[in-house]
Amino acid sequence: MNESPLLYPDLASIERKHGLGPRSSSTMAKRRLFLHIGLPKTGTSFIQAVLNEQRAALQKQGILYPATGLDGFGHKLLALPFLSDDRKRLEDARAALDRNLVTLWSELQDEILRSAASKIILSSEYFSEAVTVRFLRSICDRNDIDASVIVYLRRQDQVLESGYNQAVKVGIQTAKVVLGENYIEALDYDALLGRWADVFGDKALLVRTFEDAVAGPGILEDFMSLVGAELDIPNASVERNEGLHPGLIDFRRVENVVGLIDSRLTKLANPLLRKLDPRPGLSLMSAENRERFLSYYAESNARVARRYLGKQDGVLFAGPEGEAAEDLLEADACLSVILSCAYNDMLA
């Protein structure tokens, strides 16, 4: 595996050119970095939005959520240099590569030095895709920073369904997909965590399951307990990023095909369909596909449960028993809701 970022040949040249070595032991006291790497569909965007909004309150508690490297509310621009060359060529990453991204790490060091904070939080799902993890460790070591890696894991079938739903919802998915047919390497959590543990050590990884966090204190509260922050956040119910009702998926996907992105019609129909049919078990994945898909990760998940969570029974997630796909609303019923929304919106 190539251990150097795409834009520069090696660690030494990067440090010489951009000043990523230590400023001095006298100017930078021992600090702790919390590197939140996601994963996708585990409330990451919500956590980032709160951290960004509460930056001043965090600063009073000695915690820095840096402004350097932000793209939206997360530190995507700090993570991009550490992706593989192939990953950087994808559109969501390539659009930012015209900037000299590695210099942002020098700017980050300056922001940390200007701060009196003893803790730093960086958050981006893009860090979970990093292949040059040793370079990140080198930056921490050379600046006398202890690092902890925070990651939330979610059962793979739920990530797949939620991701497809979100892609349709935001307008980037136009093709009809049969979910759960193929193994997806990025969802092998043992391999993913192993890249970080091999460099930072097992004890540096703070591994949580999304299901346990939500069932317990809540994803935001769980995260804040890990970083040692206390925030009084009103309206924490915004934590839930509500997806499309499954009965709307194909209709919305066709809207995407013809360019009706983020249409008002599906915005109106979605809450009505959820009131009409609020069953939590509604699913686009067949029971057979779900069982096969989860079998791809059974051994990997068991290793993660034992190695990082101390669960000697090897059970990482609650199984899908009792979560079999239920019949969706009849297509005619969904269409009636959609047409009703369109008619009433036209009258309004």
Backbone hydrogen bonds in HBPLUS format (Angstrom, degrees):
<---DONOR---> <-ACCEPTOR-->    atom                        ^
c    i                          cat <-CA-CA->   ^        H-A-AA   ^      H-
h    n   atom  resd res      DA  || num        DHA   H-A  angle D-A-AA Bond
n    s   type  num  typ     dist DA aas  dist angle  dist       angle   num
A0014-ILE N   A0010-ASP O   3.20 MM   4  6.48 155.2  2.27 149.7 157.0     1
A0015-GLU N   A0011-LEU O   2.96 MM   4  6.22 163.9  1.98 158.3 162.1     2
A0016-ARG N   A0012-ALA O   2.96 MM   4  6.18 159.7  2.00 150.2 155.8     3
A0017-LYS N   A0013-SER O   2.96 MM   4  5.97 159.7  2.00 144.2 150.0     4
A0018-HIS N   A0014-ILE O   2.89 MM   4  5.85 157.9  1.94 151.8 157.4     5
A0019-GLY N   A0015-GLU O   2.88 MM   4  5.07 124.1  2.20 134.3 138.2     6
A0027-THR N   A0024-SER O   3.19 MM   3  5.43 139.3  2.36 102.3 112.9     7
A0028-MET N   A0024-SER O   3.26 MM   4  6.40 142.5  2.41 153.8 162.2     8
A0146-ASP N   A0031-ARG O   2.93 MM 115  6.34 157.1  1.98 164.0 160.4     9
A0032-ARG N   A0118-SER O   2.96 MM  86  6.37 156.9  2.01 149.4 156.3    10
A0120-ILE N   A0032-ARG O   2.86 MM  88  6.26 153.1  1.93 156.9 161.3    11
A0033-LEU N   A0146-ASP O   2.66 MM 113  6.02 164.4  1.68 164.0 169.7    12
A0148-SER N   A0033-LEU O   2.79 MM 115  6.17 154.6  1.85 165.1 174.0    13
A0034-PHE N   A0120-ILE O   2.73 MM  86  6.06 166.8  1.74 168.3 173.0    14
A0122-LEU N   A0034-PHE O   2.98 MM  88  6.34 162.5  2.01 158.4 162.6    15
A0035-LEU N   A0148-SER O   2.79 MM 113  6.12 168.7  1.80 169.0 171.3    16
A0150-ILE N   A0035-LEU O   2.90 MM 115  5.95 150.5  1.98 128.5 138.3    17
A0036-HIS N   A0122-LEU O   2.73 MM  86  5.99 164.0  1.75 173.1 168.1    18
A0124-SER N   A0036-HIS O   3.02 MM  88  6.40 158.3  2.06 171.3 173.9    19
A0037-ILE N   A0150-ILE O   3.01 MM 113  6.27 158.4  2.06 169.9 172.6    20
A0152-TYR N   A0038-GLY O   2.83 MM 114  6.04 162.5  1.86 128.3 134.3    21
A0047-ILE N   A0043-GLY O   3.05 MM   4  6.32 163.6  2.08 156.3 160.5    22
A0048-GLN N   A0044-THR O   2.92 MM   4  6.17 163.7  1.95 155.9 160.5    23
A0049-ALA N   A0045-SER O   2.94 MM   4  6.11 155.2  2.00 145.0 151.5    24
A0050-VAL N   A0046-PHE O   3.07 MM   4  6.35 157.4  2.12 151.0 156.3    25
A0051-LEU N   A0047-ILE O   2.94 MM   4  6.18 165.9  1.96 154.5 158.6    26
A0052-ASN N   A0048-GLN O   2.90 MM   4  6.05 161.2  1.94 150.9 155.9    27
A0053-GLU N   A0049-ALA O   2.99 MM   4  6.12 159.1  2.03 142.9 148.9    28
A0054-GLN N   A0050-VAL O   2.84 MM   4  5.90 151.1  1.92 152.1 160.0    29
A0058-LEU N   A0054-GLN O   2.91 MM   4  6.14 158.0  1.96 160.1 166.9    30
A0059-GLN N   A0055-ARG O   2.93 MM   4  6.13 153.8  2.00 146.6 153.9    31
A0060-LYS N   A0056-ALA O   3.18 MM   4  6.50 147.8  2.29 145.6 152.7    32
A0061-GLN N   A0058-LEU O   2.87 MM   3  5.15 139.8  2.03 104.6 117.1    33
A0063-ILE N   A0058-LEU O   2.97 MM   5  5.06 158.4  2.01 134.7 134.2    34
A0062-GLY N   A0059-GLN O   2.95 MM   3  4.99 159.7  1.99 109.4 111.9    35
A0118-SER N   A0062-GLY O   2.97 MM  56  5.56 135.9  2.17 130.0 136.2    36
A0119-LYS N   A0062-GLY O   3.14 MM  57  6.34 148.8  2.24 159.1 165.8    37
A0064-LEU N   A0119-LYS O   2.81 MM  55  6.14 165.6  1.83 150.0 153.9    38
A0121-ILE N   A0064-LEU O   2.92 MM  57  6.27 158.4  1.97 166.5 167.0    39
A0070-LEU N   A0067-ALA O   3.44 MM   3  5.89 159.2  2.48 132.6 129.5    40
A0071-ASP N   A0074-GLY O   2.79 MM   3  5.72 157.2  1.85 170.8 176.9    41
A0075-HIS N   A0123-SER O   2.74 MM  48  5.60 161.5  1.77 151.1 154.5    42
A0078-LEU N   A0075-HIS O   3.16 MM   3  5.48 137.4  2.35 105.0 116.0    43
A0079-ALA N   A0076-LYS O   3.00 MM   3  5.17 132.4  2.23 100.3 113.8    44
A0080-LEU N   A0076-LYS O   3.08 MM   4  6.28 147.1  2.19 157.9 166.1    45
A0082-PHE N   A0079-ALA O   3.05 MM   3  5.84 160.2  2.09 128.3 134.0    46
A0083-LEU N   A0080-LEU O   3.18 MM   3  5.60 172.3  2.18 123.6 123.4    47
A0131-VAL N   A0082-PHE O   2.81 MM  49  6.01 162.7  1.84 168.1 165.5    48
A0132-THR N   A0082-PHE O   3.34 MM  50  5.07 160.1  2.38 138.4 140.9    49
A0088-LYS N   A0084-SER O   2.99 MM   4  6.25 151.6  2.07 151.7 159.6    50
A0089-ARG N   A0086-ASP O   3.16 MM   3  5.33 141.9  2.32  99.0 109.7    51
A0090-LEU N   A0087-ARG O   3.19 MM   3  5.59 160.7  2.23 109.5 115.3    52
A0093-ALA N   A0090-LEU O   3.05 MM   3  5.70 139.7  2.21 117.9 128.4    53
A0094-ARG N   A0090-LEU O   2.78 MM   4  5.75 173.5  1.78 164.5 165.7    54
A0095-ALA N   A0091-GLU O   3.27 MM   4  6.08 158.8  2.31 147.1 148.4    55
A0096-ALA N   A0093-ALA O   3.03 MM   3  5.78 154.9  2.10 120.7 127.2    56
A0097-LEU N   A0094-ARG O   3.13 MM   3  5.23 154.2  2.20 106.3 114.1    57
A0099-ARG N   A0096-ALA O   3.20 MM   3  6.02 167.4  2.22 120.6 124.2    58
A0101-LEU N   A0099-ARG O   3.01 MM   2  5.47 123.9  2.34 107.1  91.1    59
A0103-THR N   A0100-ASN O   3.29 MM   3  5.97 140.3  2.45 113.7 122.4    60
A0104-LEU N   A0101-LEU O   2.95 MM   3  5.46 149.4  2.04 111.5 120.9    61
A0105-TRP N   A0102-VAL O   3.04 MM   3  5.67 148.8  2.14 114.1 121.5    62
A0106-SER N   A0103-THR O   3.07 MM   3  5.24 128.6  2.34 100.2 113.2    63
A0107-GLU N   A0103-THR O   3.08 MM   4  6.49 155.1  2.14 147.6 154.9    64
A0108-LEU N   A0104-LEU O   2.73 MM   4  5.99 144.0  1.85 142.4 153.4    65
A0109-GLN N   A0105-TRP O   3.06 MM   4  6.27 154.4  2.13 138.1 143.7    66
A0110-ASP N   A0106-SER O   3.12 MM   4  6.48 153.6  2.19 143.8 150.5    67
A0111-GLU N   A0107-GLU O   2.96 MM   4  6.30 153.3  2.04 146.5 153.7    68
A0112-ILE N   A0108-LEU O   2.88 MM   4  6.17 157.2  1.93 155.3 161.6    69
A0113-LEU N   A0109-GLN O   2.94 MM   4  6.17 158.0  1.99 148.9 154.8    70
A0114-ARG N   A0110-ASP O   2.99 MM   4  6.23 147.7  2.10 144.7 153.3    71
A0115-SER N   A0112-ILE O   3.07 MM   3  5.11 140.2  2.23  97.8 109.6    72
A0127-PHE N   A0124-SER O   3.17 MM   3  5.72 153.9  2.25 110.9 117.2    73
A0128-SER N   A0125-GLU O   3.03 MM   3  5.57 143.5  2.17 110.3 119.7    74
A0129-GLU N   A0126-TYR O   3.07 MM   3  5.46 154.2  2.14 108.8 116.6    75
A0130-ALA N   A0127-PHE O   3.02 MM   3  5.15 166.1  2.04 111.8 114.9    76
A0135-PHE N   A0132-THR O   3.26 MM   3  5.67 137.8  2.45 104.9 114.9    77
A0136-LEU N   A0133-VAL O   3.06 MM   3  5.27 120.7  2.42 101.4 115.4    78
A0137-ARG N   A0133-VAL O   3.11 MM   4  6.51 155.9  2.17 150.6 157.5    79
A0138-SER N   A0134-ARG O   2.92 MM   4  6.13 152.2  1.99 143.9 151.4    80
A0139-ILE N   A0135-PHE O   3.08 MM   4  6.39 156.1  2.14 147.6 152.7    81
A0140-CYS N   A0136-LEU O   3.19 MM   4  6.50 161.1  2.22 148.8 153.2    82
A0141-ASP N   A0137-ARG O   2.90 MM   4  6.14 168.7  1.91 157.4 160.3    83
A0142-ARG N   A0138-SER O   2.94 MM   4  5.97 168.8  1.95 155.2 158.0    84
A0143-ASN N   A0140-CYS O   3.20 MM   3  5.32 146.3  2.32 100.5 110.4    85
A0145-ILE N   A0140-CYS O   2.88 MM   5  4.80 164.1  1.91 142.9 144.9    86
A0144-ASP N   A0141-ASP O   3.19 MM   3  5.11 167.1  2.20 107.1 107.9    87
A0149-VAL N   A0204-ALA O   2.78 MM  55  6.02 160.7  1.82 148.6 155.0    88
A0206-LEU N   A0149-VAL O   2.73 MM  57  5.82 171.3  1.74 152.9 156.1    89
A0151-VAL N   A0206-LEU O   3.12 MM  55  6.37 163.9  2.15 152.0 150.6    90
A0208-ARG N   A0151-VAL O   2.97 MM  57  6.29 159.0  2.02 163.5 167.9    91
A0153-LEU N   A0208-ARG O   2.82 MM  55  6.24 156.3  1.88 148.4 155.0    92
A0210-PHE N   A0153-LEU O   2.68 MM  57  5.61 169.0  1.69 152.6 154.3    93
A0158-GLN N   A0155-ARG O   2.99 MM   3  5.52 124.5  2.31 112.9 126.7    94
A0159-VAL N   A0155-ARG O   3.08 MM   4  6.40 152.5  2.15 152.3 160.8    95
A0160-LEU N   A0156-GLN O   2.99 MM   4  6.19 160.9  2.03 148.7 153.6    96
A0161-GLU N   A0157-ASP O   3.00 MM   4  6.20 166.3  2.02 147.1 150.4    97
A0162-SER N   A0158-GLN O   2.89 MM   4  5.90 165.2  1.92 145.8 150.9    98
A0163-GLY N   A0159-VAL O   2.83 MM   4  5.84 156.5  1.88 146.9 153.8    99
A0164-TYR N   A0160-LEU O   3.05 MM   4  6.20 159.4  2.09 147.2 152.3   100
A0165-ASN N   A0161-GLU O   2.92 MM   4  6.10 164.1  1.95 152.0 156.9   101
A0166-GLN N   A0162-SER O   2.93 MM   4  6.10 160.2  1.97 146.9 152.1   102
A0167-ALA N   A0163-GLY O   2.94 MM   4  6.12 155.0  2.00 144.7 151.7   103
A0168-VAL N   A0164-TYR O   3.01 MM   4  6.27 155.1  2.07 151.0 156.9   104
A0169-LYS N   A0165-ASN O   2.87 MM   4  6.06 159.0  1.92 147.6 154.5   105
A0170-VAL N   A0166-GLN O   2.94 MM   4  6.15 158.7  1.99 154.8 157.6   106
A0172-ILE N   A0167-ALA O   3.00 MM   5  5.41 133.4  2.22 160.3 164.1   107
A0173-GLN N   A0167-ALA O   3.18 MM   6  5.21 135.7  2.38 123.7 117.8   108
A0171-GLY N   A0168-VAL O   3.20 MM   3  5.20 150.2  2.29  99.7 108.7   109
A0187-LEU N   A0184-ILE O   3.04 MM   3  5.73 158.5  2.08 120.0 126.5   110
A0188-ASP N   A0185-GLU O   3.03 MM   3  5.52 161.2  2.06 122.9 123.1   111
A0192-LEU N   A0188-ASP O   3.12 MM   4  6.39 162.2  2.16 150.4 155.9   112
A0193-LEU N   A0189-TYR O   2.89 MM   4  5.90 174.2  1.89 149.4 151.3   113
A0194-GLY N   A0190-ASP O   2.97 MM   4  5.87 144.0  2.10 134.9 145.6   114
A0195-ARG N   A0191-ALA O   3.30 MM   4  6.55 143.3  2.45 143.4 149.4   115
A0195-ARG N   A0192-LEU O   3.26 MM   3  5.60 133.0  2.50 102.7 113.0   116
A0196-TRP N   A0193-LEU O   3.09 MM   3  5.33 123.6  2.43 101.1 114.6   117
A0197-ALA N   A0193-LEU O   2.82 MM   4  6.06 165.2  1.84 159.4 164.5   118
A0198-ASP N   A0194-GLY O   2.92 MM   4  5.78 157.4  1.97 145.1 150.0   119
A0199-VAL N   A0196-TRP O   3.18 MM   3  5.39 139.1  2.36 100.0 111.0   120
A0200-PHE N   A0196-TRP O   2.79 MM   4  5.88 175.7  1.79 165.5 166.5   121
A0201-GLY N   A0197-ALA O   2.76 MM   4  4.34 138.0  1.93 115.4 126.0   122
A0204-ALA N   A0201-GLY O   3.15 MM   3  5.59 147.3  2.26 109.9 118.9   123
A0205-LEU N   A0202-ASP O   3.06 MM   3  5.57 157.6  2.11 113.4 120.4   124
A0213-ALA N   A0209-THR O   3.10 MM   4  6.39 162.4  2.13 154.0 159.0   125
A0214-VAL N   A0210-PHE O   2.96 MM   4  6.13 165.1  1.99 155.4 159.0   126
A0215-ALA N   A0211-GLU O   2.94 MM   4  6.04 159.7  1.98 146.6 152.9   127
A0216-GLY N   A0212-ASP O   2.88 MM   4  5.89 131.9  2.11 137.9 150.1   128
A0218-GLY N   A0213-ALA O   2.77 MM   5  5.26 144.6  1.89 168.6 160.8   129
A0222-ASP N   A0218-GLY O   2.89 MM   4  6.02 160.6  1.93 157.2 163.2   130
A0223-PHE N   A0219-ILE O   3.04 MM   4  6.16 159.1  2.08 143.2 148.7   131
A0224-MET N   A0220-LEU O   2.95 MM   4  6.21 164.9  1.97 154.6 158.5   132
A0225-SER N   A0221-GLU O   3.02 MM   4  6.21 146.9  2.14 143.3 151.8   133
A0226-LEU N   A0222-ASP O   3.22 MM   4  6.51 143.8  2.36 142.5 151.5   134
A0226-LEU N   A0223-PHE O   3.04 MM   3  5.19 125.0  2.35  98.7 112.9   135
A0227-VAL N   A0223-PHE O   3.20 MM   4  6.61 150.5  2.29 150.9 158.3   136
A0228-GLY N   A0224-MET O   2.91 MM   4  5.85 116.0  2.33 136.7 152.3   137
A0229-ALA N   A0224-MET O   2.92 MM   5  5.03 162.5  1.96 145.8 148.4   138
A0238-VAL N   A0235-ASN O   3.24 MM   3  6.32 175.1  2.25 128.3 128.5   139
A0239-GLU N   A0236-ALA O   3.02 MM   3  5.82 157.6  2.07 121.0 124.9   140
A0240-ARG N   A0237-SER O   3.33 MM   3  6.36 168.0  2.35 127.6 126.3   141
A0248-LEU N   A0245-HIS O   2.75 MM   3  5.49 165.8  1.77 129.7 134.9   142
A0249-ILE N   A0246-PRO O   3.25 MM   3  5.33 157.2  2.30 105.1 111.6   143
A0252-ARG N   A0248-LEU O   2.85 MM   4  5.97 168.1  1.86 164.8 168.4   144
A0253-ARG N   A0249-ILE O   2.84 MM   4  6.02 152.3  1.92 150.7 159.5   145
A0254-VAL N   A0250-ASP O   3.08 MM   4  6.28 153.1  2.15 144.7 150.2   146
A0255-GLU N   A0251-PHE O   3.06 MM   4  6.42 149.6  2.16 142.4 151.3   147
A0256-ASN N   A0252-ARG O   2.94 MM   4  6.32 149.8  2.03 146.6 154.5   148
A0257-VAL N   A0253-ARG O   3.07 MM   4  6.46 146.1  2.19 141.0 150.0   149
A0258-VAL N   A0254-VAL O   3.21 MM   4  6.57 151.8  2.29 149.9 155.3   150
A0260-LEU N   A0255-GLU O   2.79 MM   5  4.93 154.2  1.85 149.5 143.7   151
A0259-GLY N   A0256-ASN O   3.11 MM   3  4.95 155.5  2.17  98.3 105.7   152
A0268-LEU N   A0264-ARG O   3.02 MM   4  6.29 146.7  2.13 147.0 154.7   153
A0269-ALA N   A0265-LEU O   2.94 MM   4  6.20 155.3  2.00 148.0 155.7   154
A0270-ASN N   A0266-THR O   2.95 MM   4  5.76 156.1  2.00 143.3 147.6   155
A0273-LEU N   A0269-ALA O   2.92 MM   4  6.13 160.1  1.96 162.3 167.8   156
A0274-ARG N   A0270-ASN O   3.06 MM   4  6.29 154.2  2.13 150.7 158.2   157
A0275-LYS N   A0271-PRO O   3.06 MM   4  6.26 143.2  2.20 138.8 147.8   158
A0276-LEU N   A0272-LEU O   2.90 MM   4  6.12 153.6  1.97 146.0 154.0   159
A0277-ASP N   A0273-LEU O   2.82 MM   4  5.93 152.6  1.89 148.1 154.7   160
A0290-ARG N   A0286-SER O   2.91 MM   4  6.12 158.2  1.96 152.9 159.5   161
A0291-GLU N   A0287-ALA O   3.03 MM   4  6.19 164.0  2.06 146.4 150.2   162
A0292-ARG N   A0288-GLU O   3.08 MM   4  6.30 165.1  2.11 149.6 153.6   163
A0293-PHE N   A0289-ASN O   2.82 MM   4  5.88 162.8  1.84 149.7 155.3   164
A0294-LEU N   A0290-ARG O   2.95 MM   4  6.10 168.0  1.97 154.6 157.2   165
A0295-SER N   A0291-GLU O   3.11 MM   4  6.21 140.1  2.28 137.8 148.5   166
A0295-SER N   A0292-ARG O   3.15 MM   3  5.10 123.8  2.49  92.3 107.0   167
A0296-TYR N   A0293-PHE O   3.19 MM   3  5.55 142.1  2.34 104.2 113.7   168
A0297-TYR N   A0294-LEU O   3.10 MM   3  5.52 145.4  2.23 108.4 117.3   169
A0298-ALA N   A0295-SER O   3.46 MM   3  5.08 163.1  2.49  96.7 101.5   170
A0301-ASN N   A0297-TYR O   2.81 MM   4  5.87 167.3  1.83 160.2 163.5   171
A0302-ALA N   A0298-ALA O   3.08 MM   4  6.25 152.0  2.16 142.7 150.3   172
A0303-ARG N   A0299-GLU O   3.09 MM   4  6.39 153.1  2.16 147.2 153.5   173
A0304-VAL N   A0300-SER O   3.08 MM   4  6.40 155.2  2.14 149.1 156.0   174
A0305-ALA N   A0301-ASN O   2.93 MM   4  6.17 161.5  1.96 151.6 156.3   175
A0306-ARG N   A0302-ALA O   3.13 MM   4  6.35 156.8  2.19 146.5 151.7   176
A0307-ARG N   A0303-ARG O   2.88 MM   4  5.93 168.0  1.90 152.7 156.8   177
A0308-TYR N   A0304-VAL O   2.97 MM   4  5.66 166.9  1.99 148.4 152.7   178
A0311-LYS N   A0305-ALA O   2.88 MM   6  5.20 164.3  1.90 140.0 135.0   179
A0314-GLY N   A0311-LYS O   2.93 MM   3  5.56 162.8  1.96 118.7 124.4   180
A0323-GLU N   A0320-PRO O   2.70 MM   3  5.02 148.9  1.80 142.4 140.7   181
A0333-ALA N   A0330-GLU O   2.91 MM   3  5.27 124.9  2.22 105.0 119.3   182
A0334-CYS N   A0330-GLU O   3.15 MM   4  6.60 157.7  2.20 155.6 161.6   183
A0335-LEU N   A0331-ALA O   2.91 MM   4  6.13 162.0  1.94 152.3 157.6   184
A0336-SER N   A0332-ASP O   2.89 MM   4  6.04 147.4  2.00 139.9 148.8   185
A0337-VAL N   A0333-ALA O   3.14 MM   4  6.45 153.4  2.21 146.3 152.0   186
A0338-ILE N   A0334-CYS O   3.03 MM   4  6.34 162.8  2.06 151.7 156.3   187
A0339-LEU N   A0335-LEU O   2.87 MM   4  6.08 166.6  1.89 154.6 157.7   188
A0340-SER N   A0336-SER O   2.88 MM   4  5.97 150.7  1.97 141.5 150.3   189
A0341-CYS N   A0337-VAL O   2.91 MM   4  6.17 157.1  1.96 150.5 156.2   190
A0342-ALA N   A0338-ILE O   2.96 MM   4  6.25 158.9  2.01 148.0 154.1   191
A0343-TYR N   A0339-LEU O   2.87 MM   4  6.06 161.7  1.90 149.2 154.0   192
A0344-ASN N   A0340-SER O   2.94 MM   4  6.08 169.5  1.95 152.6 155.5   193
A0345-ASP N   A0341-CYS O   2.86 MM   4  5.90 153.5  1.93 146.3 154.2   194
A0346-MET N   A0342-ALA O   2.96 MM   4  6.09 151.2  2.04 142.7 150.4   195
A0347-LEU N   A0343-TYR O   3.02 MM   4  6.31 155.3  2.08 146.3 152.9   196
A0348-ALA N   A0344-ASN O   2.90 MM   4  6.10 153.6  1.97 142.6 150.2   197
